Amino acid sequence: MKILSWNVNGIRSVARKGFLEWLQRERPDVLCLQEIKARPDQLPPELASPPGYLSFWNSAERKGYSGVATFTRREPLMVQHGIGIERFDAEGRVLVTEHDRFVLINVYFPNGRRDLGRVDFKMEFCDALLKLCTKLRRRGKRVIVCGDFNTAHREIDLTHPRANAEASGFLPVERAWIDTFIRHGYVDIFRTFQQGPEHYTWWSWQFDARANNVGWRIDYHFVSEDLVPEVKRASLLPHVVGSDHCPVLLELHNGRRKSRG
């Protein structure tokens, strides 16, 4: 089972750069998109609901801003839009879909901004998301959280950690929250496959950053510890262009379809 996650920085923009052709080639079982910046009724049918997929959207109330979408080949057992807190849900940041073997949470975390004016908002969102995850775990669900976390966890996860020590995305409080998330039983699954440096998922549009691989790893798949044995592969797809982010891949071993019990 192949799960892809990608911050597309505007689905209409990436559609003009071959998105649907890429989707047809990759054929993931589930695709999670962040920063879609559109409502489905603003899109042509083949983009709002690509052939072969069921599509679920959680767009922001503000036009051209934020938003997430999940495309899946099989009908989910459950779909939840948002986390139940209006000030976060108005920005279209979360889609929850339950599948046979796990619950998948597609998330676009807030950016704390250059002036740090939204750091508190971001951290409150992070805490609310962790509460949602904890609630699901207490119900016996295995959980995957994927998307743009807008935080590089460790120094290895960005090119210039010292220069960005006081920048949102690498603040101690942001990094500490990921530590807390891990202590609650979640695994940054990419790092179980690749421990080396210079693996990034976001590059500035400026200064030829992508060509020179000057970037940040801020897009993740985190899986609950009980799901780790089923992970076959986790990787980044930096060769896929069209956005300032690249897709990230999670592949699970085949498993039997479970009854809903």
Contacts in CASP RR format, 6 or more apart in sequence:
PFRMAT RR
TARGET T0000
AUTHOR 0000-0000-0000
METHOD contacts of the structure
MODEL  1
MKILSWNVNGIRSVARKGFLEWLQRERPDVLCLQEIKARPDQLPPELASP
PGYLSFWNSAERKGYSGVATFTRREPLMVQHGIGIERFDAEGRVLVTEHD
RFVLINVYFPNGRRDLGRVDFKMEFCDALLKLCTKLRRRGKRVIVCGDFN
TAHREIDLTHPRANAEASGFLPVERAWIDTFIRHGYVDIFRTFQQGPEHY
TWWSWQFDARANNVGWRIDYHFVSEDLVPEVKRASLLPHVVGSDHCPVLL
ELHNGRRKSRG
1 29 0 8 1.000
1 30 0 8 1.000
1 101 0 8 1.000
1 251 0 8 1.000
1 252 0 8 1.000
1 253 0 8 1.000
1 254 0 8 1.000
1 255 0 8 1.000
2 26 0 8 1.000
2 27 0 8 1.000
2 28 0 8 1.000
2 29 0 8 1.000
2 30 0 8 1.000
2 249 0 8 1.000
2 250 0 8 1.000
2 251 0 8 1.000
3 28 0 8 1.000
3 29 0 8 1.000
3 30 0 8 1.000
3 31 0 8 1.000
3 32 0 8 1.000
3 104 0 8 1.000
3 144 0 8 1.000
3 146 0 8 1.000
3 221 0 8 1.000
3 249 0 8 1.000
3 250 0 8 1.000
3 251 0 8 1.000
3 252 0 8 1.000
4 26 0 8 1.000
4 28 0 8 1.000
4 30 0 8 1.000
4 31 0 8 1.000
4 32 0 8 1.000
4 237 0 8 1.000
4 247 0 8 1.000
4 248 0 8 1.000
4 249 0 8 1.000
4 250 0 8 1.000
5 31 0 8 1.000
5 32 0 8 1.000
5 33 0 8 1.000
5 34 0 8 1.000
5 106 0 8 1.000
5 146 0 8 1.000
5 147 0 8 1.000
5 219 0 8 1.000
5 221 0 8 1.000
5 247 0 8 1.000
5 248 0 8 1.000
5 250 0 8 1.000
6 31 0 8 1.000
6 32 0 8 1.000
6 33 0 8 1.000
6 34 0 8 1.000
6 219 0 8 1.000
6 240 0 8 1.000
6 243 0 8 1.000
6 245 0 8 1.000
6 246 0 8 1.000
6 247 0 8 1.000
6 248 0 8 1.000
7 33 0 8 1.000
7 34 0 8 1.000
7 35 0 8 1.000
7 108 0 8 1.000
7 147 0 8 1.000
7 148 0 8 1.000
7 202 0 8 1.000
7 219 0 8 1.000
7 243 0 8 1.000
7 244 0 8 1.000
7 245 0 8 1.000
8 14 0 8 1.000
8 19 0 8 1.000
8 33 0 8 1.000
8 34 0 8 1.000
8 35 0 8 1.000
8 36 0 8 1.000
8 242 0 8 1.000
8 243 0 8 1.000
8 245 0 8 1.000
9 35 0 8 1.000
9 37 0 8 1.000
9 243 0 8 1.000
9 244 0 8 1.000
9 245 0 8 1.000
10 35 0 8 1.000
10 36 0 8 1.000
10 37 0 8 1.000
10 38 0 8 1.000
10 64 0 8 1.000
10 243 0 8 1.000
11 19 0 8 1.000
11 33 0 8 1.000
11 36 0 8 1.000
11 37 0 8 1.000
11 38 0 8 1.000
11 43 0 8 1.000
11 47 0 8 1.000
11 69 0 8 1.000
12 37 0 8 1.000
12 38 0 8 1.000
12 42 0 8 1.000
12 43 0 8 1.000
12 47 0 8 1.000
13 37 0 8 1.000
13 242 0 8 1.000
13 243 0 8 1.000
14 242 0 8 1.000
14 243 0 8 1.000
15 43 0 8 1.000
15 47 0 8 1.000
17 241 0 8 1.000
17 242 0 8 1.000
18 242 0 8 1.000
19 47 0 8 1.000
19 242 0 8 1.000
20 46 0 8 1.000
20 47 0 8 1.000
20 50 0 8 1.000
22 240 0 8 1.000
23 31 0 8 1.000
23 50 0 8 1.000
23 71 0 8 1.000
29 72 0 8 1.000
29 73 0 8 1.000
29 74 0 8 1.000
30 70 0 8 1.000
30 71 0 8 1.000
30 72 0 8 1.000
30 73 0 8 1.000
30 97 0 8 1.000
30 99 0 8 1.000
30 104 0 8 1.000
31 53 0 8 1.000
31 70 0 8 1.000
31 71 0 8 1.000
31 72 0 8 1.000
32 68 0 8 1.000
32 69 0 8 1.000
32 70 0 8 1.000
32 95 0 8 1.000
32 104 0 8 1.000
32 106 0 8 1.000
32 146 0 8 1.000
32 147 0 8 1.000
33 68 0 8 1.000
33 69 0 8 1.000
33 70 0 8 1.000
33 71 0 8 1.000
33 106 0 8 1.000
34 67 0 8 1.000
34 68 0 8 1.000
34 106 0 8 1.000
34 107 0 8 1.000
34 108 0 8 1.000
34 147 0 8 1.000
34 148 0 8 1.000
35 66 0 8 1.000
35 67 0 8 1.000
35 108 0 8 1.000
35 148 0 8 1.000
36 57 0 8 1.000
36 59 0 8 1.000
36 66 0 8 1.000
36 67 0 8 1.000
36 68 0 8 1.000
36 69 0 8 1.000
37 64 0 8 1.000
37 65 0 8 1.000
37 66 0 8 1.000
37 67 0 8 1.000
38 59 0 8 1.000
38 64 0 8 1.000
39 57 0 8 1.000
39 59 0 8 1.000
40 48 0 8 1.000
40 49 0 8 1.000
40 55 0 8 1.000
40 57 0 8 1.000
40 59 0 8 1.000
40 69 0 8 1.000
41 48 0 8 1.000
48 55 0 8 1.000
48 57 0 8 1.000
49 55 0 8 1.000
50 71 0 8 1.000
52 73 0 8 1.000
53 71 0 8 1.000
53 72 0 8 1.000
53 73 0 8 1.000
54 71 0 8 1.000
54 72 0 8 1.000
54 73 0 8 1.000
54 74 0 8 1.000
54 75 0 8 1.000
54 76 0 8 1.000
55 69 0 8 1.000
55 70 0 8 1.000
55 71 0 8 1.000
56 69 0 8 1.000
56 70 0 8 1.000
56 71 0 8 1.000
56 72 0 8 1.000
56 76 0 8 1.000
56 79 0 8 1.000
56 81 0 8 1.000
56 95 0 8 1.000
56 97 0 8 1.000
57 67 0 8 1.000
57 68 0 8 1.000
57 69 0 8 1.000
57 95 0 8 1.000
58 67 0 8 1.000
58 68 0 8 1.000
58 69 0 8 1.000
58 81 0 8 1.000
58 82 0 8 1.000
58 89 0 8 1.000
58 92 0 8 1.000
58 93 0 8 1.000
58 94 0 8 1.000
58 95 0 8 1.000
59 66 0 8 1.000
59 67 0 8 1.000
59 92 0 8 1.000
60 66 0 8 1.000
60 67 0 8 1.000
60 90 0 8 1.000
60 91 0 8 1.000
60 92 0 8 1.000
60 93 0 8 1.000
61 90 0 8 1.000
61 91 0 8 1.000
61 92 0 8 1.000
62 90 0 8 1.000
62 91 0 8 1.000
65 91 0 8 1.000
66 91 0 8 1.000
66 92 0 8 1.000
66 93 0 8 1.000
66 108 0 8 1.000
67 91 0 8 1.000
67 92 0 8 1.000
67 93 0 8 1.000
67 108 0 8 1.000
68 92 0 8 1.000
68 93 0 8 1.000
68 94 0 8 1.000
68 95 0 8 1.000
68 106 0 8 1.000
68 107 0 8 1.000
68 108 0 8 1.000
69 95 0 8 1.000
69 106 0 8 1.000
70 95 0 8 1.000
70 97 0 8 1.000
70 104 0 8 1.000
70 106 0 8 1.000
72 97 0 8 1.000
72 99 0 8 1.000
74 99 0 8 1.000
74 100 0 8 1.000
76 97 0 8 1.000
76 98 0 8 1.000
76 99 0 8 1.000
77 98 0 8 1.000
77 99 0 8 1.000
77 100 0 8 1.000
77 260 0 8 1.000
78 96 0 8 1.000
78 97 0 8 1.000
78 98 0 8 1.000
78 103 0 8 1.000
79 95 0 8 1.000
79 96 0 8 1.000
79 97 0 8 1.000
79 98 0 8 1.000
80 94 0 8 1.000
80 95 0 8 1.000
80 96 0 8 1.000
80 97 0 8 1.000
81 89 0 8 1.000
81 92 0 8 1.000
81 94 0 8 1.000
81 95 0 8 1.000
81 96 0 8 1.000
82 88 0 8 1.000
82 89 0 8 1.000
82 92 0 8 1.000
82 93 0 8 1.000
82 94 0 8 1.000
82 95 0 8 1.000
82 96 0 8 1.000
83 89 0 8 1.000
83 94 0 8 1.000
83 128 0 8 1.000
83 129 0 8 1.000
83 132 0 8 1.000
85 128 0 8 1.000
87 121 0 8 1.000
88 94 0 8 1.000
88 125 0 8 1.000
88 128 0 8 1.000
91 110 0 8 1.000
92 108 0 8 1.000
93 107 0 8 1.000
93 108 0 8 1.000
93 109 0 8 1.000
93 110 0 8 1.000
93 125 0 8 1.000
94 105 0 8 1.000
94 106 0 8 1.000
94 107 0 8 1.000
94 108 0 8 1.000
94 129 0 8 1.000
94 132 0 8 1.000
95 105 0 8 1.000
95 106 0 8 1.000
96 103 0 8 1.000
96 104 0 8 1.000
96 105 0 8 1.000
96 106 0 8 1.000
96 132 0 8 1.000
97 103 0 8 1.000
97 104 0 8 1.000
97 106 0 8 1.000
98 104 0 8 1.000
98 141 0 8 1.000
100 257 0 8 1.000
100 258 0 8 1.000
101 142 0 8 1.000
101 227 0 8 1.000
101 230 0 8 1.000
101 252 0 8 1.000
101 255 0 8 1.000
101 258 0 8 1.000
102 141 0 8 1.000
102 142 0 8 1.000
102 143 0 8 1.000
102 144 0 8 1.000
102 223 0 8 1.000
102 224 0 8 1.000
102 227 0 8 1.000
103 136 0 8 1.000
103 141 0 8 1.000
103 142 0 8 1.000
103 143 0 8 1.000
103 144 0 8 1.000
104 143 0 8 1.000
104 144 0 8 1.000
104 146 0 8 1.000
105 129 0 8 1.000
105 132 0 8 1.000
105 133 0 8 1.000
105 143 0 8 1.000
105 144 0 8 1.000
105 145 0 8 1.000
105 146 0 8 1.000
106 146 0 8 1.000
106 147 0 8 1.000
107 129 0 8 1.000
107 145 0 8 1.000
107 146 0 8 1.000
107 147 0 8 1.000
107 148 0 8 1.000
107 149 0 8 1.000
108 147 0 8 1.000
108 148 0 8 1.000
109 122 0 8 1.000
109 125 0 8 1.000
109 126 0 8 1.000
109 129 0 8 1.000
109 147 0 8 1.000
109 148 0 8 1.000
109 149 0 8 1.000
109 150 0 8 1.000
109 151 0 8 1.000
110 118 0 8 1.000
110 121 0 8 1.000
110 122 0 8 1.000
110 125 0 8 1.000
110 150 0 8 1.000
111 118 0 8 1.000
111 122 0 8 1.000
111 150 0 8 1.000
111 168 0 8 1.000
111 169 0 8 1.000
112 118 0 8 1.000
112 119 0 8 1.000
112 121 0 8 1.000
112 122 0 8 1.000
112 150 0 8 1.000
112 168 0 8 1.000
112 169 0 8 1.000
113 119 0 8 1.000
113 168 0 8 1.000
114 167 0 8 1.000
114 168 0 8 1.000
116 168 0 8 1.000
116 171 0 8 1.000
118 168 0 8 1.000
119 168 0 8 1.000
119 171 0 8 1.000
119 173 0 8 1.000
119 174 0 8 1.000
122 150 0 8 1.000
122 168 0 8 1.000
122 174 0 8 1.000
123 173 0 8 1.000
123 174 0 8 1.000
123 177 0 8 1.000
126 177 0 8 1.000
126 181 0 8 1.000
127 177 0 8 1.000
129 145 0 8 1.000
130 180 0 8 1.000
130 181 0 8 1.000
130 184 0 8 1.000
133 143 0 8 1.000
133 145 0 8 1.000
133 184 0 8 1.000
133 186 0 8 1.000
134 184 0 8 1.000
136 143 0 8 1.000
137 143 0 8 1.000
137 224 0 8 1.000
142 223 0 8 1.000
142 224 0 8 1.000
142 226 0 8 1.000
142 227 0 8 1.000
143 186 0 8 1.000
143 223 0 8 1.000
143 224 0 8 1.000
143 227 0 8 1.000
144 221 0 8 1.000
144 222 0 8 1.000
144 223 0 8 1.000
144 224 0 8 1.000
144 227 0 8 1.000
144 250 0 8 1.000
145 186 0 8 1.000
145 220 0 8 1.000
145 221 0 8 1.000
145 222 0 8 1.000
145 223 0 8 1.000
146 220 0 8 1.000
146 221 0 8 1.000
146 222 0 8 1.000
146 248 0 8 1.000
146 250 0 8 1.000
147 219 0 8 1.000
147 220 0 8 1.000
147 221 0 8 1.000
147 248 0 8 1.000
148 202 0 8 1.000
148 218 0 8 1.000
148 219 0 8 1.000
148 245 0 8 1.000
149 178 0 8 1.000
149 218 0 8 1.000
149 219 0 8 1.000
149 220 0 8 1.000
150 168 0 8 1.000
150 169 0 8 1.000
150 218 0 8 1.000
151 169 0 8 1.000
151 170 0 8 1.000
151 174 0 8 1.000
151 175 0 8 1.000
151 177 0 8 1.000
151 178 0 8 1.000
151 218 0 8 1.000
152 158 0 8 1.000
152 161 0 8 1.000
152 164 0 8 1.000
152 169 0 8 1.000
152 170 0 8 1.000
152 175 0 8 1.000
152 216 0 8 1.000
152 217 0 8 1.000
152 218 0 8 1.000
153 175 0 8 1.000
153 178 0 8 1.000
153 179 0 8 1.000
153 188 0 8 1.000
153 217 0 8 1.000
154 175 0 8 1.000
155 161 0 8 1.000
156 196 0 8 1.000
156 197 0 8 1.000
157 200 0 8 1.000
157 216 0 8 1.000
157 217 0 8 1.000
157 218 0 8 1.000
158 164 0 8 1.000
158 170 0 8 1.000
158 200 0 8 1.000
158 215 0 8 1.000
158 216 0 8 1.000
158 217 0 8 1.000
159 198 0 8 1.000
159 200 0 8 1.000
159 213 0 8 1.000
159 214 0 8 1.000
159 215 0 8 1.000
159 216 0 8 1.000
160 214 0 8 1.000
161 170 0 8 1.000
164 170 0 8 1.000
168 174 0 8 1.000
169 216 0 8 1.000
169 218 0 8 1.000
170 216 0 8 1.000
178 188 0 8 1.000
181 222 0 8 1.000
182 188 0 8 1.000
182 222 0 8 1.000
185 224 0 8 1.000
185 225 0 8 1.000
186 222 0 8 1.000
186 223 0 8 1.000
186 224 0 8 1.000
186 225 0 8 1.000
187 222 0 8 1.000
187 223 0 8 1.000
187 224 0 8 1.000
187 225 0 8 1.000
187 228 0 8 1.000
188 220 0 8 1.000
188 222 0 8 1.000
189 221 0 8 1.000
189 222 0 8 1.000
189 223 0 8 1.000
189 228 0 8 1.000
189 231 0 8 1.000
189 234 0 8 1.000
189 250 0 8 1.000
190 199 0 8 1.000
190 217 0 8 1.000
190 220 0 8 1.000
190 221 0 8 1.000
190 234 0 8 1.000
190 235 0 8 1.000
190 236 0 8 1.000
190 248 0 8 1.000
192 228 0 8 1.000
192 231 0 8 1.000
192 234 0 8 1.000
193 233 0 8 1.000
193 234 0 8 1.000
193 235 0 8 1.000
194 234 0 8 1.000
194 235 0 8 1.000
198 213 0 8 1.000
199 217 0 8 1.000
199 236 0 8 1.000
200 213 0 8 1.000
200 215 0 8 1.000
200 216 0 8 1.000
200 217 0 8 1.000
200 236 0 8 1.000
200 238 0 8 1.000
201 216 0 8 1.000
201 217 0 8 1.000
201 218 0 8 1.000
201 219 0 8 1.000
201 236 0 8 1.000
201 238 0 8 1.000
201 245 0 8 1.000
201 246 0 8 1.000
201 248 0 8 1.000
202 215 0 8 1.000
202 216 0 8 1.000
202 217 0 8 1.000
202 218 0 8 1.000
202 219 0 8 1.000
202 244 0 8 1.000
202 245 0 8 1.000
202 246 0 8 1.000
203 209 0 8 1.000
203 210 0 8 1.000
203 213 0 8 1.000
203 214 0 8 1.000
203 215 0 8 1.000
203 216 0 8 1.000
203 244 0 8 1.000
204 214 0 8 1.000
204 215 0 8 1.000
204 244 0 8 1.000
205 244 0 8 1.000
207 214 0 8 1.000
209 215 0 8 1.000
210 244 0 8 1.000
213 238 0 8 1.000
217 236 0 8 1.000
218 245 0 8 1.000
219 245 0 8 1.000
219 246 0 8 1.000
219 248 0 8 1.000
220 248 0 8 1.000
221 234 0 8 1.000
221 248 0 8 1.000
221 250 0 8 1.000
223 231 0 8 1.000
223 250 0 8 1.000
227 252 0 8 1.000
230 252 0 8 1.000
230 253 0 8 1.000
230 255 0 8 1.000
231 250 0 8 1.000
231 251 0 8 1.000
231 252 0 8 1.000
231 253 0 8 1.000
232 251 0 8 1.000
232 252 0 8 1.000
232 253 0 8 1.000
233 249 0 8 1.000
233 250 0 8 1.000
233 251 0 8 1.000
234 248 0 8 1.000
234 249 0 8 1.000
234 250 0 8 1.000
234 251 0 8 1.000
235 248 0 8 1.000
235 249 0 8 1.000
236 246 0 8 1.000
236 247 0 8 1.000
236 248 0 8 1.000
236 249 0 8 1.000
237 246 0 8 1.000
237 247 0 8 1.000
237 248 0 8 1.000
237 249 0 8 1.000
238 246 0 8 1.000
239 246 0 8 1.000
240 246 0 8 1.000
240 247 0 8 1.000
END
